[in-house]
Amino acid sequence: MAVTHVAHIAICVNNLEKSLDFYRDLLGFYVKMQQTQEMLNRPGSQSDHMYQSTHNHRTVANIYMNESDTVPFLVLTSHPDDKIEQNPIKLDQVGITHLSFKVKDLDTTITKLLSSGVKLAGDESDFRDENGNMRTFFVYDPDGILVQFE
């Protein structure tokens, strides 16, 4: 077996529009597909191994790092008519703990995100070295999922 690449990472979100405000509008991802899908014929949609509860439909958006990409980076899904249990995990818990992105300038990025109301995961001083240089930083997306910038 030879895996060739990551096909996508799927994230269930409470409010797709708030998540798109973050990933599309702030981080610059491109949305190439956004639609509501019936769940009845989706693989595993009735399985309690894959879903915590049954849903009639979902809204999904495929977002890409670049406009020319042919493979989505993230698939954001929401179930707008259903209550979704929200318990994002921390870095020392089992599961996908965070997303991490490379940026050209950490100081410019943190300033833009904080001025846009994005919540920092900690204190800004937690992410600076002894010389005051930004090494990395973490913020929370609209659902409390940790997002790192390097």
mmCIF file of the C-alpha atoms, coordinates in Angstrom:
data_MODEL
# 
_entry.id   MODEL 
# 
loop_
_atom_site.group_PDB 
_atom_site.id 
_atom_site.type_symbol 
_atom_site.label_atom_id 
_atom_site.label_alt_id 
_atom_site.label_comp_id 
_atom_site.label_asym_id 
_atom_site.label_entity_id 
_atom_site.label_seq_id 
_atom_site.pdbx_PDB_ins_code 
_atom_site.Cartn_x 
_atom_site.Cartn_y 
_atom_site.Cartn_z 
_atom_site.occupancy 
_atom_site.B_iso_or_equiv 
_atom_site.pdbx_formal_charge 
_atom_site.auth_seq_id 
_atom_site.auth_comp_id 
_atom_site.auth_asym_id 
_atom_site.auth_atom_id 
_atom_site.pdbx_PDB_model_num 
ATOM 1   C CA . MET A 1 1   ? 0.000   0.000  0.000  1.00 0.00 ? 1   MET A CA 1 
ATOM 2   C CA . ALA A 1 2   ? 1.259   3.463  -0.865 1.00 0.00 ? 2   ALA A CA 1 
ATOM 3   C CA . VAL A 1 3   ? -0.625  6.521  0.387  1.00 0.00 ? 3   VAL A CA 1 
ATOM 4   C CA . THR A 1 4   ? -0.099  9.345  -2.081 1.00 0.00 ? 4   THR A CA 1 
ATOM 5   C CA . HIS A 1 5   ? -1.447  12.383 -0.201 1.00 0.00 ? 5   HIS A CA 1 
ATOM 6   C CA . VAL A 1 6   ? -3.966  13.618 2.342  1.00 0.00 ? 6   VAL A CA 1 
ATOM 7   C CA . ALA A 1 7   ? -7.364  13.814 0.630  1.00 0.00 ? 7   ALA A CA 1 
ATOM 8   C CA . HIS A 1 8   ? -8.893  16.209 3.172  1.00 0.00 ? 8   HIS A CA 1 
ATOM 9   C CA . ILE A 1 9   ? -9.455  16.891 6.841  1.00 0.00 ? 9   ILE A CA 1 
ATOM 10  C CA . ALA A 1 10  ? -13.108 17.125 7.912  1.00 0.00 ? 10  ALA A CA 1 
ATOM 11  C CA . ILE A 1 11  ? -14.243 19.299 10.792 1.00 0.00 ? 11  ILE A CA 1 
ATOM 12  C CA . CYS A 1 12  ? -17.773 19.341 12.172 1.00 0.00 ? 12  CYS A CA 1 
ATOM 13  C CA . VAL A 1 13  ? -18.694 22.915 13.100 1.00 0.00 ? 13  VAL A CA 1 
ATOM 14  C CA . ASN A 1 14  ? -21.653 24.464 14.903 1.00 0.00 ? 14  ASN A CA 1 
ATOM 15  C CA . ASN A 1 15  ? -22.132 27.410 12.563 1.00 0.00 ? 15  ASN A CA 1 
ATOM 16  C CA . LEU A 1 16  ? -20.783 27.085 9.027  1.00 0.00 ? 16  LEU A CA 1 
ATOM 17  C CA . GLU A 1 17  ? -20.985 30.828 8.311  1.00 0.00 ? 17  GLU A CA 1 
ATOM 18  C CA . LYS A 1 18  ? -18.924 31.708 11.412 1.00 0.00 ? 18  LYS A CA 1 
ATOM 19  C CA . SER A 1 19  ? -16.356 29.087 10.417 1.00 0.00 ? 19  SER A CA 1 
ATOM 20  C CA . LEU A 1 20  ? -16.233 30.453 6.874  1.00 0.00 ? 20  LEU A CA 1 
ATOM 21  C CA . ASP A 1 21  ? -15.723 33.950 8.300  1.00 0.00 ? 21  ASP A CA 1 
ATOM 22  C CA . PHE A 1 22  ? -12.630 32.556 10.029 1.00 0.00 ? 22  PHE A CA 1 
ATOM 23  C CA . TYR A 1 23  ? -11.146 30.157 7.444  1.00 0.00 ? 23  TYR A CA 1 
ATOM 24  C CA . ARG A 1 24  ? -12.212 31.962 4.247  1.00 0.00 ? 24  ARG A CA 1 
ATOM 25  C CA . ASP A 1 25  ? -12.338 35.631 5.212  1.00 0.00 ? 25  ASP A CA 1 
ATOM 26  C CA . LEU A 1 26  ? -9.508  35.834 7.775  1.00 0.00 ? 26  LEU A CA 1 
ATOM 27  C CA . LEU A 1 27  ? -7.157  33.046 6.661  1.00 0.00 ? 27  LEU A CA 1 
ATOM 28  C CA . GLY A 1 28  ? -7.785  33.343 2.917  1.00 0.00 ? 28  GLY A CA 1 
ATOM 29  C CA . PHE A 1 29  ? -9.030  29.858 2.025  1.00 0.00 ? 29  PHE A CA 1 
ATOM 30  C CA . TYR A 1 30  ? -11.103 29.429 -1.139 1.00 0.00 ? 30  TYR A CA 1 
ATOM 31  C CA . VAL A 1 31  ? -14.575 27.879 -1.051 1.00 0.00 ? 31  VAL A CA 1 
ATOM 32  C CA . LYS A 1 32  ? -15.206 25.875 -4.209 1.00 0.00 ? 32  LYS A CA 1 
ATOM 33  C CA . MET A 1 33  ? -18.245 23.920 -3.066 1.00 0.00 ? 33  MET A CA 1 
ATOM 34  C CA . GLN A 1 34  ? -20.912 24.659 -0.488 1.00 0.00 ? 34  GLN A CA 1 
ATOM 35  C CA . GLN A 1 35  ? -24.191 22.761 -0.393 1.00 0.00 ? 35  GLN A CA 1 
ATOM 36  C CA . THR A 1 36  ? -26.779 21.048 1.740  1.00 0.00 ? 36  THR A CA 1 
ATOM 37  C CA . GLN A 1 37  ? -26.819 17.264 1.344  1.00 0.00 ? 37  GLN A CA 1 
ATOM 38  C CA . GLU A 1 38  ? -29.427 14.693 2.336  1.00 0.00 ? 38  GLU A CA 1 
ATOM 39  C CA . MET A 1 39  ? -27.973 12.224 4.837  1.00 0.00 ? 39  MET A CA 1 
ATOM 40  C CA . LEU A 1 40  ? -30.220 9.245  4.096  1.00 0.00 ? 40  LEU A CA 1 
ATOM 41  C CA . ASN A 1 41  ? -27.953 7.697  1.433  1.00 0.00 ? 41  ASN A CA 1 
ATOM 42  C CA . ARG A 1 42  ? -24.578 8.896  2.735  1.00 0.00 ? 42  ARG A CA 1 
ATOM 43  C CA . PRO A 1 43  ? -22.234 6.026  3.681  1.00 0.00 ? 43  PRO A CA 1 
ATOM 44  C CA . GLY A 1 44  ? -22.434 5.339  7.408  1.00 0.00 ? 44  GLY A CA 1 
ATOM 45  C CA . SER A 1 45  ? -25.028 8.043  8.065  1.00 0.00 ? 45  SER A CA 1 
ATOM 46  C CA . GLN A 1 46  ? -27.208 5.676  10.099 1.00 0.00 ? 46  GLN A CA 1 
ATOM 47  C CA . SER A 1 47  ? -24.278 4.074  11.947 1.00 0.00 ? 47  SER A CA 1 
ATOM 48  C CA . ASP A 1 48  ? -23.745 4.866  15.615 1.00 0.00 ? 48  ASP A CA 1 
ATOM 49  C CA . HIS A 1 49  ? -20.078 3.981  14.995 1.00 0.00 ? 49  HIS A CA 1 
ATOM 50  C CA . MET A 1 50  ? -19.679 7.090  12.822 1.00 0.00 ? 50  MET A CA 1 
ATOM 51  C CA . TYR A 1 51  ? -22.313 9.524  14.109 1.00 0.00 ? 51  TYR A CA 1 
ATOM 52  C CA . GLN A 1 52  ? -23.366 10.360 17.644 1.00 0.00 ? 52  GLN A CA 1 
ATOM 53  C CA . SER A 1 53  ? -26.938 10.954 16.475 1.00 0.00 ? 53  SER A CA 1 
ATOM 54  C CA . THR A 1 54  ? -29.020 10.672 13.313 1.00 0.00 ? 54  THR A CA 1 
ATOM 55  C CA . HIS A 1 55  ? -29.304 13.674 10.980 1.00 0.00 ? 55  HIS A CA 1 
ATOM 56  C CA . ASN A 1 56  ? -31.612 14.338 8.048  1.00 0.00 ? 56  ASN A CA 1 
ATOM 57  C CA . HIS A 1 57  ? -29.152 16.571 6.212  1.00 0.00 ? 57  HIS A CA 1 
ATOM 58  C CA . ARG A 1 58  ? -25.863 18.399 6.538  1.00 0.00 ? 58  ARG A CA 1 
ATOM 59  C CA . THR A 1 59  ? -24.364 21.525 5.080  1.00 0.00 ? 59  THR A CA 1 
ATOM 60  C CA . VAL A 1 60  ? -20.857 21.111 3.760  1.00 0.00 ? 60  VAL A CA 1 
ATOM 61  C CA . ALA A 1 61  ? -18.178 23.423 2.359  1.00 0.00 ? 61  ALA A CA 1 
ATOM 62  C CA . ASN A 1 62  ? -14.961 22.285 0.716  1.00 0.00 ? 62  ASN A CA 1 
ATOM 63  C CA . ILE A 1 63  ? -12.222 24.851 1.250  1.00 0.00 ? 63  ILE A CA 1 
ATOM 64  C CA . TYR A 1 64  ? -8.875  24.985 -0.494 1.00 0.00 ? 64  TYR A CA 1 
ATOM 65  C CA . MET A 1 65  ? -5.524  26.566 0.335  1.00 0.00 ? 65  MET A CA 1 
ATOM 66  C CA . ASN A 1 66  ? -5.233  28.037 -3.171 1.00 0.00 ? 66  ASN A CA 1 
ATOM 67  C CA . GLU A 1 67  ? -7.754  28.825 -5.878 1.00 0.00 ? 67  GLU A CA 1 
ATOM 68  C CA . SER A 1 68  ? -5.965  26.462 -8.276 1.00 0.00 ? 68  SER A CA 1 
ATOM 69  C CA . ASP A 1 69  ? -5.925  23.459 -5.902 1.00 0.00 ? 69  ASP A CA 1 
ATOM 70  C CA . THR A 1 70  ? -7.888  20.429 -7.037 1.00 0.00 ? 70  THR A CA 1 
ATOM 71  C CA . VAL A 1 71  ? -8.008  18.654 -3.660 1.00 0.00 ? 71  VAL A CA 1 
ATOM 72  C CA . PRO A 1 72  ? -9.775  20.343 -0.719 1.00 0.00 ? 72  PRO A CA 1 
ATOM 73  C CA . PHE A 1 73  ? -7.714  20.968 2.372  1.00 0.00 ? 73  PHE A CA 1 
ATOM 74  C CA . LEU A 1 74  ? -10.640 21.165 4.787  1.00 0.00 ? 74  LEU A CA 1 
ATOM 75  C CA . VAL A 1 75  ? -14.198 19.946 4.586  1.00 0.00 ? 75  VAL A CA 1 
ATOM 76  C CA . LEU A 1 76  ? -16.386 21.892 7.006  1.00 0.00 ? 76  LEU A CA 1 
ATOM 77  C CA . THR A 1 77  ? -19.675 20.217 7.863  1.00 0.00 ? 77  THR A CA 1 
ATOM 78  C CA . SER A 1 78  ? -22.563 21.404 9.983  1.00 0.00 ? 78  SER A CA 1 
ATOM 79  C CA . HIS A 1 79  ? -25.959 20.057 10.928 1.00 0.00 ? 79  HIS A CA 1 
ATOM 80  C CA . PRO A 1 80  ? -27.838 23.362 11.278 1.00 0.00 ? 80  PRO A CA 1 
ATOM 81  C CA . ASP A 1 81  ? -31.149 21.915 12.475 1.00 0.00 ? 81  ASP A CA 1 
ATOM 82  C CA . ASP A 1 82  ? -29.575 19.614 15.071 1.00 0.00 ? 82  ASP A CA 1 
ATOM 83  C CA . LYS A 1 83  ? -27.772 20.213 18.361 1.00 0.00 ? 83  LYS A CA 1 
ATOM 84  C CA . ILE A 1 84  ? -24.141 19.154 18.025 1.00 0.00 ? 84  ILE A CA 1 
ATOM 85  C CA . GLU A 1 85  ? -22.144 18.223 21.118 1.00 0.00 ? 85  GLU A CA 1 
ATOM 86  C CA . GLN A 1 86  ? -19.104 20.466 21.282 1.00 0.00 ? 86  GLN A CA 1 
ATOM 87  C CA . ASN A 1 87  ? -16.033 19.368 23.195 1.00 0.00 ? 87  ASN A CA 1 
ATOM 88  C CA . PRO A 1 88  ? -12.884 20.429 21.323 1.00 0.00 ? 88  PRO A CA 1 
ATOM 89  C CA . ILE A 1 89  ? -9.833  18.617 22.650 1.00 0.00 ? 89  ILE A CA 1 
ATOM 90  C CA . LYS A 1 90  ? -6.536  19.964 23.929 1.00 0.00 ? 90  LYS A CA 1 
ATOM 91  C CA . LEU A 1 91  ? -2.999  19.084 22.856 1.00 0.00 ? 91  LEU A CA 1 
ATOM 92  C CA . ASP A 1 92  ? -2.632  16.254 25.387 1.00 0.00 ? 92  ASP A CA 1 
ATOM 93  C CA . GLN A 1 93  ? -5.825  14.386 24.467 1.00 0.00 ? 93  GLN A CA 1 
ATOM 94  C CA . VAL A 1 94  ? -6.289  11.576 21.951 1.00 0.00 ? 94  VAL A CA 1 
ATOM 95  C CA . GLY A 1 95  ? -7.461  12.735 18.532 1.00 0.00 ? 95  GLY A CA 1 
ATOM 96  C CA . ILE A 1 96  ? -6.588  15.432 16.053 1.00 0.00 ? 96  ILE A CA 1 
ATOM 97  C CA . THR A 1 97  ? -5.544  18.173 18.447 1.00 0.00 ? 97  THR A CA 1 
ATOM 98  C CA . HIS A 1 98  ? -5.049  21.164 16.154 1.00 0.00 ? 98  HIS A CA 1 
ATOM 99  C CA . LEU A 1 99  ? -4.435  22.531 12.684 1.00 0.00 ? 99  LEU A CA 1 
ATOM 100 C CA . SER A 1 100 ? -1.128  24.267 11.968 1.00 0.00 ? 100 SER A CA 1 
ATOM 101 C CA . PHE A 1 101 ? -0.363  26.779 9.230  1.00 0.00 ? 101 PHE A CA 1 
ATOM 102 C CA . LYS A 1 102 ? 2.863   28.390 8.016  1.00 0.00 ? 102 LYS A CA 1 
ATOM 103 C CA . VAL A 1 103 ? 2.668   32.149 7.533  1.00 0.00 ? 103 VAL A CA 1 
ATOM 104 C CA . LYS A 1 104 ? 5.131   34.721 6.221  1.00 0.00 ? 104 LYS A CA 1 
ATOM 105 C CA . ASP A 1 105 ? 5.013   37.013 9.268  1.00 0.00 ? 105 ASP A CA 1 
ATOM 106 C CA . LEU A 1 106 ? 3.845   35.866 12.709 1.00 0.00 ? 106 LEU A CA 1 
ATOM 107 C CA . ASP A 1 107 ? 3.612   39.362 14.208 1.00 0.00 ? 107 ASP A CA 1 
ATOM 108 C CA . THR A 1 108 ? 1.443   40.669 11.359 1.00 0.00 ? 108 THR A CA 1 
ATOM 109 C CA . THR A 1 109 ? -0.737  37.549 11.504 1.00 0.00 ? 109 THR A CA 1 
ATOM 110 C CA . ILE A 1 110 ? -1.320  37.697 15.262 1.00 0.00 ? 110 ILE A CA 1 
ATOM 111 C CA . THR A 1 111 ? -2.127  41.417 15.067 1.00 0.00 ? 111 THR A CA 1 
ATOM 112 C CA . LYS A 1 112 ? -4.656  40.839 12.263 1.00 0.00 ? 112 LYS A CA 1 
ATOM 113 C CA . LEU A 1 113 ? -6.329  37.924 14.041 1.00 0.00 ? 113 LEU A CA 1 
ATOM 114 C CA . LEU A 1 114 ? -6.531  39.619 17.441 1.00 0.00 ? 114 LEU A CA 1 
ATOM 115 C CA . SER A 1 115 ? -7.863  42.865 15.936 1.00 0.00 ? 115 SER A CA 1 
ATOM 116 C CA . SER A 1 116 ? -10.542 40.757 14.211 1.00 0.00 ? 116 SER A CA 1 
ATOM 117 C CA . GLY A 1 117 ? -11.692 39.402 17.577 1.00 0.00 ? 117 GLY A CA 1 
ATOM 118 C CA . VAL A 1 118 ? -10.081 35.957 17.352 1.00 0.00 ? 118 VAL A CA 1 
ATOM 119 C CA . LYS A 1 119 ? -9.302  34.598 20.834 1.00 0.00 ? 119 LYS A CA 1 
ATOM 120 C CA . LEU A 1 120 ? -5.667  33.781 21.594 1.00 0.00 ? 120 LEU A CA 1 
ATOM 121 C CA . ALA A 1 121 ? -5.053  30.418 23.307 1.00 0.00 ? 121 ALA A CA 1 
ATOM 122 C CA . GLY A 1 122 ? -3.075  31.818 26.208 1.00 0.00 ? 122 GLY A CA 1 
ATOM 123 C CA . ASP A 1 123 ? -1.180  35.042 26.660 1.00 0.00 ? 123 ASP A CA 1 
ATOM 124 C CA . GLU A 1 124 ? 0.845   36.578 23.838 1.00 0.00 ? 124 GLU A CA 1 
ATOM 125 C CA . SER A 1 125 ? 3.953   36.401 26.049 1.00 0.00 ? 125 SER A CA 1 
ATOM 126 C CA . ASP A 1 126 ? 3.556   32.588 26.115 1.00 0.00 ? 126 ASP A CA 1 
ATOM 127 C CA . PHE A 1 127 ? 4.607   32.525 22.480 1.00 0.00 ? 127 PHE A CA 1 
ATOM 128 C CA . ARG A 1 128 ? 7.605   34.860 22.556 1.00 0.00 ? 128 ARG A CA 1 
ATOM 129 C CA . ASP A 1 129 ? 11.179  33.817 23.321 1.00 0.00 ? 129 ASP A CA 1 
ATOM 130 C CA . GLU A 1 130 ? 13.497  35.580 25.786 1.00 0.00 ? 130 GLU A CA 1 
ATOM 131 C CA . ASN A 1 131 ? 14.303  38.201 23.108 1.00 0.00 ? 131 ASN A CA 1 
ATOM 132 C CA . GLY A 1 132 ? 10.629  38.967 22.479 1.00 0.00 ? 132 GLY A CA 1 
ATOM 133 C CA . ASN A 1 133 ? 10.515  37.170 19.124 1.00 0.00 ? 133 ASN A CA 1 
ATOM 134 C CA . MET A 1 134 ? 7.327   35.338 18.211 1.00 0.00 ? 134 MET A CA 1 
ATOM 135 C CA . ARG A 1 135 ? 8.079   31.605 17.831 1.00 0.00 ? 135 ARG A CA 1 
ATOM 136 C CA . THR A 1 136 ? 4.582   30.329 17.148 1.00 0.00 ? 136 THR A CA 1 
ATOM 137 C CA . PHE A 1 137 ? 1.114   30.998 18.502 1.00 0.00 ? 137 PHE A CA 1 
ATOM 138 C CA . PHE A 1 138 ? -2.256  29.311 18.908 1.00 0.00 ? 138 PHE A CA 1 
ATOM 139 C CA . VAL A 1 139 ? -5.749  30.737 18.578 1.00 0.00 ? 139 VAL A CA 1 
ATOM 140 C CA . TYR A 1 140 ? -9.225  29.229 18.800 1.00 0.00 ? 140 TYR A CA 1 
ATOM 141 C CA . ASP A 1 141 ? -11.424 28.928 15.738 1.00 0.00 ? 141 ASP A CA 1 
ATOM 142 C CA . PRO A 1 142 ? -15.157 29.714 16.202 1.00 0.00 ? 142 PRO A CA 1 
ATOM 143 C CA . ASP A 1 143 ? -15.760 26.217 17.653 1.00 0.00 ? 143 ASP A CA 1 
ATOM 144 C CA . GLY A 1 144 ? -12.836 26.302 20.084 1.00 0.00 ? 144 GLY A CA 1 
ATOM 145 C CA . ILE A 1 145 ? -10.560 24.151 17.917 1.00 0.00 ? 145 ILE A CA 1 
ATOM 146 C CA . LEU A 1 146 ? -6.892  25.035 18.354 1.00 0.00 ? 146 LEU A CA 1 
ATOM 147 C CA . VAL A 1 147 ? -5.224  26.579 15.298 1.00 0.00 ? 147 VAL A CA 1 
ATOM 148 C CA . GLN A 1 148 ? -1.442  27.097 15.315 1.00 0.00 ? 148 GLN A CA 1 
ATOM 149 C CA . PHE A 1 149 ? 0.591   29.518 13.227 1.00 0.00 ? 149 PHE A CA 1 
ATOM 150 C CA . GLU A 1 150 ? 4.309   29.076 12.578 1.00 0.00 ? 150 GLU A CA 1 
# 
